[in-house]
Amino acid sequence: MEQHVDILTAGFIVVDIIAAGLSKIPIPGELIFAPLGIRLRIGGHPANVSIDLMQMNLEKGKVGTVGAVGDDFLKD
């Protein structure tokens, strides 16, 4: 299937793990309570740019993003 887009972003697409309301920045291996919970959000420049362009009301289907799927627990 062939698909045409006007803007194509490419690069590393990541998952941002956000822990809000921490009492301090933990040292590696230290466990602390995240009172406001932990959220997962899409991140990385290609994803962020594509999202921003779509929020600027570009026509649906005009923006595309290319990235590879990593081999970790978030790959699905």
Secondary structure, 3 states (H helix, E strand, C coil): CCCCCCEEEECCCEEEEEECCCCCCCCCCCCCCCCCCEEEEEECHHHHHHHHHHHCCCCCCCEEEECCCCCCCCCC
